[in-house]
Amino acid sequence: MKRLGARSLGIYGVAAATAVILGLGAVRHASSMAGSAYAQQPASAHAMGSSPFSIPDDPNLAVITIDYPEEGSIFPPEITPPTFLWRDASESASAWTVDVAFTDGSARIRVNSAGERLRIGEIDPRCISASNELPKLTPQQAAARTWIPDAATWEAIKSHSKEHPATITITGFEDEHLVHPVSRGVVVIQTSMDPVGAPIFYRDVPLIPSELEEGVIKPLAKGDLPLLSWRLRNIAEPNSRLLLTGLHTCANCHSFSRDGKTLGMDLDGPANDKGLYVLTSIKPEMSIRNQDVISWSSLRDETVAPSRIGFMSQVSPDGKYVLTMLRGLEKRLADSYYVVNFKDYRFLQVFYPTRGILAWYNRATGRRQTLPGADDPRYVQTNAVWSPDGKYVVFARAEARDPYPKGQKLAERANSPEETQIQYDLYRIPFNDGKGGQPVPIAGASHDGMSNSFPKVSPDGRWIIFVKCRNAQLMRPDSQLYIVPAEGGVARRMRCNTPLMNSWHSFSPNGRWLVFSSKSRTPYTQMFLTHLDAEGNDSPAILIDNSTAANRAVNIPEFVNIPPDGMMKIDVPAAESYRLFDVASDLTAKGQLEEAIAAWKKVLELDPRNAKAHNNLGNALMWQGNLAEGTAHLQKAREIDPEFNEVQNDFGIAFYNREQFRAAMKKSDCDAAGLYGNKILAVAPDDAEVKKDLADCALKKIGK
């Protein structure tokens, strides 16, 4: 495809503007969510003859700045009609014409437009919070006019602009009679012959800041987790398909095998356990059961400590292996990640690893091993991805460090200098059937004084697209997309970059399109597309509109190599057992033994091979005095997992502490009550009853 260069509009005094306008008003679909819908009707067109359309050179006309699409934009052939945005410098303009001229000899098209104002799209009332704000237009956005082509007009524009530029001229008039032009603007676009060819799987999230808990990765409060959704978007359709919502746990980073047959996804288990991973076959109706979930902590080996988190795990192209990042042999989870929750909903959390090694999991054997050459404890090794043939791995590396240096204040905003500073470099290493090799820095994406992370290798293996920013990785305000040859070379800043946050990118299966996330139009993250030619040249960003409500955000978009109806619904019965596990844990910690035993039994009905649940039920039964049944469940826990080593009997200790606390309070022994009460609060910090009793004890001491 011939690339469109920056087009000179000198005769009209117009320059194409950077696309920073909110596409918030382009909501044209019905939804189950309450809120306002955009009422603008797509405008129909009529042909104006086959002669080339020309506009008289009139320097007296005011400037129309076309904000979207940008000059040189390339649209996918299957995409639905976009919302054109412009600002008119003439105060007298009240009606507009949109003229489209082609270079393939086709008749030009003219459409009359009322130039409706940009409006905020639908609002999800469930996501309104005192800690966030509703979307609002900036003064520049409020000044924008809009035009949405009807389906027939848009199909005609796409048909006649494939590989041939189309010139779109917007002219402003004083009134609806369209006699006296007062303003004009021009933009040139075209349509690619390359289809996107695959739907996009993504997470649809509310932006509701939550309080920070030290060492806990928790972007949302527990009560807000059911608001998370997962969707599939076919860009040939005006709306996305809801696949999954209402979970009481969090599912995070996902990946797919190259053939579109396998889904891998990080899944939070009970007690915020981030060490679970889903591996399941993709089909239209999917059900994620306990047997589809592996636990990184249960895959013990001598080279790495049991880990409660696998970070940014990636399924291999053939679906046989999984790459993941685990903490090292000696360090605790809290010593391996920098995590801060911010009060600003626009960038509500920063979290990145400061220690970690790469490991790989063999689905056939069920074994996990470290990857030699990417398992050096002197470094943090993370963000690992596969080459398309599975022969090598690209990953980010930096010198390991403490996430919270002594005396360092916690950052209060994204990109604060008080964040722990870390700059990653990209490396590649042979997989070599799991034997690894010597890591080699990728020239152009390493040792440049910036942080280079989140690499993605193109399907043809020629290119790596990665995120560059000043500190850390991914969703930073200054994150920009760069492209570099896979073997290393000169990195180029991509043309599609928007002014604010560019990350979470993914190649289409044919390698001709890249989807990514950005906050350039609104704090509520949106999805964009850019076209890539054979030489890695990209085009201005194209918005994928109507992806979610205006006050929700899109993240982790990823192409999946399936037909549009290849995923229709996902159920996660495994997550219900995790919810019940947390309920049972809370009841046990509170000393409500009868209710806890009933809850543990419900967990085991759903997940009969849950060693922890057997262990905890056994402890509870022992404390109840039911020694025979309690012993049976404890033995069952060791039978399921011979290396199960919860000799500390967490829940037995919790119950013991509760009993001792109550006995101390009855005796008015405030010293003993303080000892056991503080142990209870270390496990259940929100226990209002214990807090009140300890406060009463403190007052009694003062009274003495």
C-alpha positions as CSV (number, residue, x, y, z in Angstrom):
1,M,0.0,0.0,0.0
2,K,1.2,3.5,-0.8
3,R,1.7,5.5,2.3
4,L,0.0,8.8,2.6
5,G,2.4,11.6,3.5
6,A,1.6,14.8,5.3
7,R,-0.6,16.6,2.8
8,S,-0.1,20.3,2.2
9,L,-3.3,22.3,2.5
10,G,-1.7,25.7,1.9
11,I,-4.4,26.9,-0.5
12,Y,-7.0,26.6,2.2
13,G,-4.8,27.5,5.1
14,V,-5.7,24.3,6.9
15,A,-3.5,21.8,8.7
16,A,-4.6,18.4,9.9
17,A,-4.7,18.4,13.7
18,T,-3.5,15.7,16.1
19,A,-6.4,13.4,17.1
20,V,-6.9,14.5,20.7
21,I,-10.6,15.0,20.6
22,L,-12.9,12.7,22.6
23,G,-14.9,10.3,20.6
24,L,-17.5,10.2,23.4
25,G,-20.5,11.2,21.4
26,A,-20.4,8.4,18.9
27,V,-22.6,6.1,20.9
28,R,-25.2,4.7,18.5
29,H,-26.2,1.4,20.1
30,A,-28.7,0.3,22.6
31,S,-27.5,-1.0,26.0
32,S,-28.8,-2.6,29.1
33,M,-27.0,0.1,31.1
34,A,-29.0,3.2,32.0
35,G,-27.7,6.5,30.6
36,S,-27.9,8.9,27.7
37,A,-27.7,7.7,24.1
38,Y,-26.4,9.7,21.3
39,A,-29.3,10.6,19.0
40,Q,-27.4,11.7,15.9
41,Q,-28.5,10.0,12.8
42,P,-26.0,8.9,10.1
43,A,-26.2,11.1,7.1
44,S,-27.0,9.7,3.6
45,A,-25.3,10.8,0.5
46,H,-25.9,11.3,-3.2
47,A,-23.5,11.2,-6.1
48,M,-22.4,14.4,-7.8
49,G,-21.4,13.2,-11.2
50,S,-18.2,11.6,-12.5
51,S,-16.1,14.7,-13.1
52,P,-13.4,15.4,-10.6
53,F,-14.6,17.7,-7.8
54,S,-12.7,21.0,-7.5
55,I,-13.1,23.7,-4.9
56,P,-12.3,27.3,-5.9
57,D,-9.2,28.7,-4.1
58,D,-10.8,31.2,-1.7
59,P,-8.4,32.7,0.9
60,N,-11.4,34.5,2.5
61,L,-12.8,31.3,3.8
62,A,-12.3,30.5,7.5
63,V,-10.4,27.4,8.5
64,I,-12.1,24.1,9.4
65,T,-9.7,21.9,11.5
66,I,-10.6,18.2,11.0
67,D,-9.5,16.5,14.2
68,Y,-10.6,13.0,13.2
69,P,-9.7,11.1,11.1
70,E,-6.2,12.5,10.9
71,E,-4.5,13.2,7.6
72,G,-3.2,9.9,6.2
73,S,-5.5,7.7,8.2
74,I,-6.0,4.1,6.9
75,F,-9.2,2.3,7.8
76,P,-9.8,-1.5,7.8
77,P,-12.1,-2.6,5.0
78,E,-14.6,-4.2,7.5
79,I,-14.8,-1.4,10.1
80,T,-18.2,0.3,10.9
81,P,-18.7,4.1,10.1
82,P,-16.5,6.4,12.2
83,T,-17.5,9.8,13.7
84,F,-15.8,12.6,11.8
85,L,-14.9,15.5,14.1
86,W,-14.1,19.1,13.1
87,R,-13.9,22.6,14.5
88,D,-15.0,25.6,12.5
89,A,-13.3,28.9,12.9
90,S,-16.3,30.7,11.4
91,E,-18.9,31.8,13.9
92,S,-21.5,32.2,11.2
93,A,-21.3,28.6,9.9
94,S,-24.6,26.8,10.7
95,A,-24.7,24.1,8.0
96,W,-22.1,22.0,6.3
97,T,-21.5,19.8,3.2
98,V,-19.2,16.9,3.2
99,D,-17.7,16.2,-0.3
100,V,-15.8,13.0,-1.0
101,A,-13.6,12.8,-4.1
102,F,-11.9,9.7,-5.4
103,T,-9.0,9.0,-7.6
104,D,-10.3,5.8,-9.1
105,G,-12.6,7.6,-11.5
106,S,-15.7,7.1,-9.4
107,A,-18.4,9.7,-8.9
108,R,-17.8,12.0,-6.0
109,I,-20.2,12.0,-3.1
110,R,-21.8,14.9,-1.3
111,V,-23.6,14.8,2.0
112,N,-25.4,17.6,3.9
113,S,-24.6,17.7,7.6
114,A,-26.1,19.7,10.5
115,G,-22.8,19.3,12.3
116,E,-24.2,18.1,15.6
117,R,-22.2,18.8,18.7
118,L,-20.1,16.1,20.3
119,R,-21.8,14.5,23.2
120,I,-20.9,12.2,26.1
121,G,-21.9,8.6,25.5
122,E,-23.9,6.2,27.7
123,I,-23.1,6.1,31.4
124,D,-22.9,3.0,33.5
125,P,-24.5,4.1,36.9
126,R,-22.9,1.2,38.7
127,C,-19.4,2.8,38.1
128,I,-20.2,6.2,39.5
129,S,-18.2,6.8,42.6
130,A,-17.1,9.6,44.9
131,S,-13.6,8.7,44.0
132,N,-14.0,9.2,40.2
133,E,-15.6,11.7,37.9
134,L,-18.1,11.5,35.0
135,P,-16.6,12.1,31.6
136,K,-16.7,15.7,30.5
137,L,-15.8,17.6,27.4
138,T,-12.9,19.9,27.3
139,P,-13.5,23.4,25.7
140,Q,-11.9,22.1,22.5
141,Q,-14.1,19.0,22.5
142,A,-17.2,21.0,23.2
143,A,-16.5,23.1,20.1
144,A,-16.4,20.0,17.8
145,R,-18.9,19.2,15.1
146,T,-19.7,15.7,14.0
147,W,-20.7,13.7,11.0
148,I,-21.4,9.9,10.9
149,P,-21.8,8.4,7.4
150,D,-24.7,6.1,7.0
151,A,-23.9,2.5,6.2
152,A,-24.3,2.8,2.5
153,T,-22.3,6.0,2.2
154,W,-19.5,4.5,4.3
155,E,-19.4,1.3,2.3
156,A,-19.1,3.4,-0.9
157,I,-16.3,5.5,0.6
158,K,-14.4,2.4,1.6
159,S,-15.0,0.6,-1.7
160,H,-13.6,3.5,-3.8
161,S,-10.7,4.4,-1.4
162,K,-9.0,1.0,-1.3
163,E,-5.4,1.6,-2.2
164,H,-6.5,4.9,-3.6
165,P,-6.8,8.1,-1.5
166,A,-10.1,9.8,-0.9
167,T,-10.2,13.5,-0.4
168,I,-12.9,14.6,2.1
169,T,-13.8,18.3,2.0
170,I,-16.0,19.9,4.7
171,T,-17.5,23.3,3.8
172,G,-19.4,25.5,6.2
173,F,-22.3,27.7,5.1
174,E,-24.3,30.5,6.7
175,D,-27.6,28.7,6.5
176,E,-29.3,25.5,5.2
177,H,-29.6,27.0,1.7
178,L,-25.9,26.3,1.3
179,V,-25.4,29.3,-1.0
180,H,-22.6,31.3,0.8
181,P,-19.6,29.2,1.9
182,V,-17.8,30.7,4.9
183,S,-15.3,28.0,5.9
184,R,-13.5,24.9,4.6
185,G,-11.2,22.0,5.6
186,V,-9.8,19.0,3.9
187,V,-8.4,15.6,4.9
188,V,-7.2,12.7,2.9
189,I,-7.9,9.1,4.0
190,Q,-7.9,5.6,2.4
191,T,-9.0,2.1,3.1
192,S,-6.6,-0.9,3.3
193,M,-7.0,-4.0,1.3
194,D,-5.8,-5.9,4.4
195,P,-8.7,-7.0,6.6
196,V,-8.3,-7.1,10.4
197,G,-9.5,-10.6,10.1
198,A,-10.0,-11.5,13.8
199,P,-12.0,-10.3,16.8
200,I,-10.4,-8.6,19.8
201,F,-10.8,-10.0,23.3
202,Y,-10.5,-7.4,26.1
203,R,-11.3,-6.5,29.7
204,D,-13.9,-3.8,30.4
205,V,-13.3,-2.2,33.8
206,P,-14.6,0.6,36.1
207,L,-12.1,3.1,37.3
208,I,-12.8,3.3,41.1
209,P,-9.7,3.8,43.2
210,S,-9.3,1.6,46.3
211,E,-7.2,1.9,49.4
212,L,-3.7,0.5,49.3
213,E,-2.8,-2.5,51.4
214,E,0.9,-3.1,51.7
215,G,2.2,-5.8,49.4
216,V,-1.3,-6.4,48.0
217,I,-2.0,-6.0,44.3
218,K,-5.6,-4.8,44.3
219,P,-6.7,-2.2,41.7
220,L,-10.4,-2.6,42.8
221,A,-12.0,-3.0,46.1
222,K,-13.5,-6.5,46.7
223,G,-17.1,-5.2,46.4
224,D,-16.4,-3.7,42.9
225,L,-14.9,-6.9,41.4
226,P,-18.3,-8.1,40.0
227,L,-18.3,-4.9,37.8
228,L,-15.4,-6.3,35.7
229,S,-16.4,-7.6,32.3
230,W,-14.7,-9.4,29.4
231,R,-15.8,-8.7,25.9
232,L,-15.2,-9.7,22.3
233,R,-15.2,-7.1,19.5
234,N,-15.7,-7.8,15.8
235,I,-15.0,-4.4,14.2
236,A,-17.4,-5.2,11.5
237,E,-20.2,-5.0,14.1
238,P,-21.2,-1.7,15.9
239,N,-21.1,-3.3,19.4
240,S,-19.1,-5.7,21.4
241,R,-20.2,-9.0,22.8
242,L,-20.3,-9.5,26.5
243,L,-18.7,-12.8,27.4
244,L,-18.2,-12.8,31.1
245,T,-19.1,-10.5,34.1
246,G,-20.2,-10.7,37.7
247,L,-17.1,-12.6,39.1
248,H,-16.3,-12.1,42.7
249,T,-12.6,-12.5,41.9
250,C,-10.3,-10.9,39.4
251,A,-9.1,-12.3,36.1
252,N,-6.2,-10.4,34.7
253,C,-3.6,-10.7,31.9
254,H,-4.6,-13.2,29.2
255,S,-2.9,-14.7,26.1
256,F,-3.9,-17.1,23.3
257,S,-2.1,-19.7,21.3
258,R,-1.3,-18.6,17.7
259,D,-3.9,-21.0,16.3
260,G,-6.7,-19.6,18.5
261,K,-7.3,-23.0,20.2
262,T,-6.0,-22.2,23.8
263,L,-6.7,-19.4,26.3
264,G,-4.4,-18.7,29.2
265,M,-5.4,-16.2,31.9
266,D,-4.2,-15.1,35.3
267,L,-6.9,-15.7,37.9
268,D,-7.1,-14.6,41.5
269,G,-7.9,-17.3,43.9
270,P,-9.0,-17.2,47.6
271,A,-7.5,-14.6,49.8
272,N,-6.2,-12.6,46.8
273,D,-4.0,-15.5,45.8
274,K,-2.6,-14.4,42.4
275,G,-0.8,-17.6,41.8
276,L,-3.6,-19.3,39.8
277,Y,-3.6,-19.7,36.0
278,V,-6.4,-20.8,33.6
279,L,-5.5,-23.1,30.7
280,T,-8.5,-24.1,28.6
281,S,-9.6,-24.8,25.1
282,I,-11.4,-22.1,23.2
283,K,-14.9,-22.8,21.9
284,P,-18.2,-20.8,21.5
285,E,-19.6,-21.9,24.9
286,M,-16.8,-22.1,27.5
287,S,-16.8,-23.2,31.1
288,I,-13.7,-22.7,33.3
289,R,-13.7,-25.4,35.9
290,N,-11.3,-26.2,38.7
291,Q,-9.5,-28.8,36.5
292,D,-8.8,-26.0,34.1
293,V,-6.8,-24.0,36.7
294,I,-3.2,-24.6,37.7
295,S,-1.6,-23.2,40.8
296,W,1.9,-21.9,40.5
297,S,2.5,-22.4,44.2
298,S,1.6,-26.1,44.0
299,L,4.2,-26.7,41.2
300,R,7.2,-26.9,43.5
301,D,10.7,-27.5,42.4
302,E,14.2,-26.8,43.8
303,T,15.0,-23.9,41.6
304,V,12.3,-21.5,42.7
305,A,10.3,-20.8,45.8
306,P,6.6,-21.6,45.9
307,S,5.1,-18.5,44.3
308,R,1.7,-16.8,44.9
309,I,1.9,-14.9,41.7
310,G,2.6,-15.6,38.0
311,F,3.1,-12.3,36.2
312,M,2.1,-11.7,32.5
313,S,2.1,-15.4,31.6
314,Q,2.2,-16.2,27.9
315,V,0.9,-19.3,26.1
316,S,3.3,-20.6,23.5
317,P,2.3,-20.4,19.8
318,D,1.5,-24.1,19.7
319,G,-0.2,-24.1,23.1
320,K,2.2,-26.6,24.6
321,Y,4.0,-24.3,27.1
322,V,3.4,-21.3,29.3
323,L,6.1,-18.7,30.1
324,T,5.6,-16.8,33.3
325,M,7.6,-14.6,35.8
326,L,7.9,-15.9,39.4
327,R,9.6,-14.4,42.4
328,G,13.0,-15.7,43.2
329,L,14.0,-18.5,45.6
330,E,14.5,-16.3,48.7
331,K,12.4,-13.1,48.5
332,R,8.9,-12.6,49.7
333,L,6.1,-11.3,47.4
334,A,6.2,-7.9,49.1
335,D,9.9,-7.6,48.3
336,S,9.4,-8.3,44.6
337,Y,6.8,-5.7,43.4
338,Y,6.3,-2.0,43.7
339,V,2.6,-1.4,44.2
340,V,0.9,1.9,45.0
341,N,-2.8,2.8,44.6
342,F,-3.4,6.4,43.7
343,K,-6.5,8.5,44.6
344,D,-6.5,9.9,41.0
345,Y,-8.9,7.6,39.0
346,R,-7.2,8.6,35.8
347,F,-4.1,6.6,36.7
348,L,-5.2,4.8,39.8
349,Q,-2.4,2.3,40.3
350,V,1.2,1.6,39.5
351,F,2.7,-1.8,39.9
352,Y,5.8,-3.4,38.4
353,P,8.2,-6.1,39.4
354,T,11.6,-5.3,40.9
355,R,12.7,-9.0,41.4
356,G,11.7,-12.1,39.5
357,I,12.9,-14.9,37.2
358,L,11.4,-16.6,34.1
359,A,10.0,-20.1,34.3
360,W,8.1,-22.3,31.8
361,Y,5.4,-24.8,32.3
362,N,5.0,-28.0,30.3
363,R,1.3,-28.8,29.9
364,A,2.1,-32.4,28.9
365,T,4.2,-33.2,32.0
366,G,2.6,-30.7,34.5
367,R,6.2,-29.6,35.4
368,R,7.5,-26.1,35.8
369,Q,11.1,-25.2,35.4
370,T,13.2,-22.0,35.3
371,L,14.5,-20.8,32.0
372,P,18.4,-20.8,32.2
373,G,19.7,-17.4,31.1
374,A,16.6,-15.6,32.4
375,D,16.8,-16.9,36.0
376,D,19.5,-14.7,37.3
377,P,18.6,-13.4,40.8
378,R,20.7,-10.3,40.2
379,Y,18.0,-9.1,37.8
380,V,14.3,-8.8,37.4
381,Q,13.3,-10.7,34.3
382,T,9.7,-10.1,33.2
383,N,7.3,-9.4,30.2
384,A,8.4,-12.6,28.4
385,V,6.8,-13.3,25.0
386,W,7.4,-16.0,22.3
387,S,8.6,-15.6,18.8
388,P,6.0,-16.8,16.3
389,D,7.9,-20.1,15.8
390,G,8.4,-20.6,19.5
391,K,12.2,-20.8,19.1
392,Y,13.2,-17.8,21.1
393,V,11.8,-15.6,23.8
394,V,11.9,-11.8,24.2
395,F,11.8,-10.3,27.7
396,A,12.5,-7.2,29.7
397,R,15.3,-7.1,32.2
398,A,16.7,-4.7,34.9
399,E,18.9,-4.8,37.9
400,A,17.0,-6.2,40.9
401,R,16.2,-3.9,43.7
402,D,14.1,-3.4,46.8
403,P,10.7,-2.1,45.8
404,Y,10.5,0.1,48.9
405,P,13.9,1.5,49.9
406,K,14.1,2.5,53.5
407,G,13.1,6.1,54.1
408,Q,11.5,6.5,50.7
409,K,8.1,8.1,50.6
410,L,5.3,6.4,48.7
411,A,4.4,8.1,45.5
412,E,1.1,9.9,45.4
413,R,0.7,10.2,41.6
414,A,1.8,8.4,38.5
415,N,5.3,9.3,37.2
416,S,6.2,10.9,40.5
417,P,9.9,11.0,41.2
418,E,9.1,9.3,44.5
419,E,8.3,6.1,42.6
420,T,11.0,3.5,42.9
421,Q,13.0,4.1,39.7
422,I,13.6,1.2,37.3
423,Q,14.5,1.1,33.6
424,Y,14.0,-2.2,31.8
425,D,16.0,-3.3,28.7
426,L,14.8,-5.8,26.1
427,Y,16.7,-9.1,25.7
428,R,16.2,-12.2,23.6
429,I,17.2,-15.7,24.5
430,P,16.7,-19.1,22.7
431,F,14.1,-21.3,24.2
432,N,16.0,-24.4,23.2
433,D,13.4,-26.9,24.4
434,G,13.5,-25.2,27.8
435,K,17.3,-25.2,28.1
436,G,17.6,-21.5,27.5
437,G,20.9,-19.9,26.6
438,Q,22.8,-16.6,26.6
439,P,20.5,-13.5,26.9
440,V,21.4,-10.8,24.3
441,P,20.3,-7.2,24.5
442,I,18.2,-6.0,21.6
443,A,19.9,-2.9,20.1
444,G,17.4,0.0,19.9
445,A,15.4,-1.3,22.8
446,S,18.1,-1.4,25.5
447,H,20.6,0.7,27.5
448,D,19.2,4.0,26.2
449,G,18.3,5.7,29.5
450,M,14.7,4.8,29.1
451,S,12.5,1.9,30.3
452,N,11.7,-0.5,27.5
453,S,9.0,-3.1,28.2
454,F,6.0,-5.1,27.0
455,P,7.5,-6.5,23.7
456,K,5.4,-8.1,21.1
457,V,6.9,-9.9,18.1
458,S,5.1,-9.6,14.8
459,P,3.6,-12.8,13.3
460,D,6.2,-12.8,10.5
461,G,9.0,-12.6,13.1
462,R,10.5,-9.4,11.6
463,W,9.5,-6.7,14.1
464,I,9.2,-6.1,17.8
465,I,6.8,-3.4,19.0
466,F,7.4,-2.3,22.6
467,V,6.6,0.4,25.1
468,K,9.1,3.1,26.0
469,C,8.7,5.4,29.0
470,R,10.8,7.1,31.6
471,N,10.1,4.7,34.5
472,A,8.6,1.2,35.0
473,Q,6.3,-0.2,32.3
474,L,3.0,-0.3,30.5
475,M,0.3,2.1,31.5
476,R,2.4,5.2,32.2
477,P,1.2,8.7,31.2
478,D,4.3,9.0,29.0
479,S,4.3,5.5,27.5
480,Q,4.9,5.5,23.7
481,L,5.0,2.7,21.1
482,Y,8.2,2.0,19.3
483,I,9.1,-0.5,16.5
484,V,12.5,-2.1,16.0
485,P,13.8,-5.0,13.9
486,A,13.5,-8.3,15.8
487,E,17.3,-8.8,15.6
488,G,17.9,-5.3,16.8
489,G,18.6,-2.0,15.0
490,V,17.2,1.5,14.9
491,A,13.9,1.9,16.9
492,R,11.3,4.2,15.4
493,R,8.6,6.0,17.3
494,M,5.3,5.0,15.8
495,R,3.1,7.5,14.0
496,C,0.0,6.1,15.7
497,N,1.1,7.3,19.2
498,T,-1.4,9.6,20.9
499,P,-0.5,12.3,23.4
500,L,-1.4,10.3,26.5
501,M,-0.6,6.6,27.4
502,N,-0.1,4.1,24.6
503,S,0.3,0.5,25.6
504,W,-1.4,-3.0,25.8
505,H,-0.7,-3.6,22.1
506,S,-1.4,-6.8,20.1
507,F,-0.8,-7.8,16.5
508,S,-3.6,-9.2,14.3
509,P,-3.0,-12.7,13.1
510,N,-2.1,-11.5,9.6
511,G,0.4,-8.9,11.1
512,R,-1.1,-6.0,9.3
513,W,-3.0,-4.4,12.2
514,L,-2.1,-3.4,15.7
515,V,-4.6,-2.8,18.5
516,F,-3.6,-0.7,21.5
517,S,-5.0,1.3,24.4
518,S,-4.8,5.0,25.0
519,K,-6.2,7.7,27.3
520,S,-5.7,10.5,24.7
521,R,-9.5,11.2,24.3
522,T,-10.6,10.5,27.8
523,P,-9.3,9.2,31.2
524,Y,-11.5,6.2,30.5
525,T,-9.1,4.2,28.3
526,Q,-10.2,3.3,24.7
527,M,-9.0,1.0,22.0
528,F,-7.3,2.1,18.7
529,L,-6.0,0.4,15.6
530,T,-3.1,1.2,13.3
531,H,-2.2,-0.3,10.0
532,L,1.3,-1.7,9.4
533,D,2.8,-2.3,6.0
534,A,5.5,-4.8,5.1
535,E,8.3,-2.4,6.2
536,G,6.7,-1.7,9.6
537,N,5.4,1.7,8.7
538,D,2.2,2.6,10.6
539,S,-0.7,5.0,10.1
540,P,-2.6,7.4,12.4
541,A,-4.7,5.9,15.2
542,I,-8.3,4.7,14.3
543,L,-10.7,4.6,17.2
544,I,-12.7,1.4,17.8
545,D,-15.8,3.2,19.2
546,N,-18.7,1.8,21.2
547,S,-16.4,-0.6,23.1
548,T,-18.0,0.2,26.5
549,A,-19.8,2.8,28.4
550,A,-18.2,6.3,28.5
551,N,-17.3,5.9,32.2
552,R,-15.7,2.5,31.9
553,A,-12.2,1.7,30.5
554,V,-10.9,-0.8,28.0
555,N,-7.6,-2.6,28.8
556,I,-5.6,-5.7,27.8
557,P,-7.0,-5.8,24.2
558,E,-5.7,-8.9,22.3
559,F,-6.5,-10.3,18.9
560,V,-7.6,-14.0,19.0
561,N,-7.4,-16.1,15.9
562,I,-11.0,-17.3,15.8
563,P,-14.1,-16.4,13.7
564,P,-16.4,-13.7,15.0
565,D,-18.7,-16.3,16.6
566,G,-15.8,-18.4,18.0
567,M,-16.4,-17.2,21.6
568,M,-20.0,-16.5,22.6
569,K,-20.0,-17.0,26.4
570,I,-17.6,-17.8,29.3
571,D,-18.7,-19.3,32.6
572,V,-16.3,-19.6,35.5
573,P,-17.8,-22.1,38.1
574,A,-14.3,-22.4,39.5
575,A,-14.6,-18.8,40.8
576,E,-17.6,-19.6,42.9
577,S,-15.5,-22.0,45.0
578,Y,-13.0,-19.2,45.5
579,R,-15.7,-16.9,46.8
580,L,-16.9,-19.5,49.2
581,F,-13.4,-20.2,50.3
582,D,-13.1,-16.5,51.3
583,V,-16.4,-16.7,53.1
584,A,-15.3,-19.7,55.0
585,S,-12.0,-18.1,55.9
586,D,-13.8,-15.0,57.3
587,L,-16.1,-17.1,59.3
588,T,-13.2,-19.1,60.8
589,A,-11.2,-16.0,61.6
590,K,-14.3,-14.6,63.5
591,G,-14.6,-17.8,65.5
592,Q,-18.0,-18.7,64.0
593,L,-17.2,-22.4,63.9
594,E,-20.5,-24.0,62.9
595,E,-21.0,-21.6,60.0
596,A,-17.4,-22.0,59.0
597,I,-17.6,-25.8,58.9
598,A,-20.7,-25.6,56.7
599,A,-19.0,-23.2,54.4
600,W,-15.8,-25.3,54.1
601,K,-18.0,-28.3,53.1
602,K,-19.6,-26.2,50.4
603,V,-16.2,-25.4,49.0
604,L,-15.3,-29.1,48.8
605,E,-18.6,-29.9,47.1
606,L,-17.4,-27.6,44.2
607,D,-13.7,-28.4,44.5
608,P,-13.3,-31.8,46.2
609,R,-9.5,-31.9,45.6
610,N,-8.8,-28.6,47.3
611,A,-6.0,-29.5,49.8
612,K,-6.2,-26.1,51.6
613,A,-10.0,-26.5,52.1
614,H,-9.6,-30.0,53.5
615,N,-6.8,-28.8,55.8
616,N,-8.9,-25.9,57.1
617,L,-12.0,-28.0,57.5
618,G,-9.9,-30.5,59.4
619,N,-8.6,-27.8,61.7
620,A,-12.1,-26.5,62.4
621,L,-13.5,-29.9,63.1
622,M,-10.6,-30.6,65.5
623,W,-11.4,-27.5,67.4
624,Q,-15.0,-28.5,67.5
625,G,-13.9,-31.7,69.2
626,N,-14.7,-33.9,66.1
627,L,-11.3,-35.6,66.1
628,A,-12.1,-38.5,63.8
629,E,-13.6,-36.4,61.0
630,G,-11.1,-33.6,61.4
631,T,-8.2,-36.1,61.2
632,A,-9.7,-37.6,58.0
633,H,-9.7,-34.2,56.3
634,L,-6.2,-33.4,57.4
635,Q,-5.0,-36.7,56.0
636,K,-7.0,-36.1,52.7
637,A,-5.1,-32.7,52.4
638,R,-1.7,-34.5,52.5
639,E,-3.0,-37.3,50.2
640,I,-4.0,-34.7,47.6
641,D,-0.7,-32.8,48.0
642,P,2.0,-34.9,49.7
643,E,4.2,-31.8,50.1
644,F,1.4,-29.8,51.7
645,N,3.1,-28.1,54.6
646,E,0.6,-26.0,56.4
647,V,1.9,-27.3,59.8
648,Q,1.2,-23.9,61.3
649,N,-2.5,-24.8,61.0
650,D,-3.4,-21.2,60.2
651,F,-7.1,-21.5,60.9
652,G,-6.6,-23.6,64.1
653,I,-4.3,-20.8,65.3
654,A,-6.9,-18.2,64.4
655,F,-9.6,-20.0,66.3
656,Y,-7.2,-20.5,69.3
657,N,-6.4,-16.8,69.3
658,R,-10.1,-16.0,69.3
659,E,-10.8,-18.3,72.2
660,Q,-7.9,-16.9,74.3
661,F,-9.0,-13.3,73.5
662,R,-12.6,-14.0,74.7
663,A,-11.3,-15.7,77.8
664,A,-9.0,-12.7,78.6
665,M,-11.9,-10.2,78.1
666,K,-14.1,-12.2,80.5
667,K,-11.3,-12.0,83.1
668,S,-10.7,-8.3,82.3
669,D,-7.1,-9.3,81.6
670,C,-6.4,-6.4,79.2
671,D,-2.7,-7.4,78.8
672,A,-3.6,-10.9,77.5
673,A,-6.5,-9.4,75.5
674,G,-4.1,-7.0,73.8
675,L,-1.7,-9.8,72.9
676,Y,-4.4,-12.1,71.3
677,G,-6.5,-9.2,70.0
678,N,-3.5,-7.9,68.0
679,K,-2.9,-11.3,66.6
680,I,-6.5,-11.5,65.4
681,L,-6.3,-8.0,63.8
682,A,-3.2,-9.0,61.9
683,V,-5.4,-11.6,60.1
684,A,-8.8,-9.7,60.2
685,P,-7.9,-6.0,60.4
686,D,-11.6,-5.0,59.9
687,D,-12.9,-6.9,63.0
688,A,-15.0,-4.1,64.6
689,E,-15.8,-6.2,67.7
690,V,-12.2,-6.8,68.6
691,K,-11.2,-3.2,67.9
692,K,-14.0,-2.0,70.3
693,D,-13.0,-4.4,73.0
694,L,-9.3,-3.4,72.8
695,A,-10.4,0.3,72.9
696,D,-12.5,-0.4,76.1
697,C,-9.4,-2.1,77.6
698,A,-7.3,0.9,76.8
699,L,-9.8,3.2,78.5
700,K,-9.8,0.9,81.6
701,K,-6.0,1.2,81.8
702,I,-6.2,5.0,81.6
703,G,-8.9,4.9,84.3
704,K,-6.5,3.1,86.6
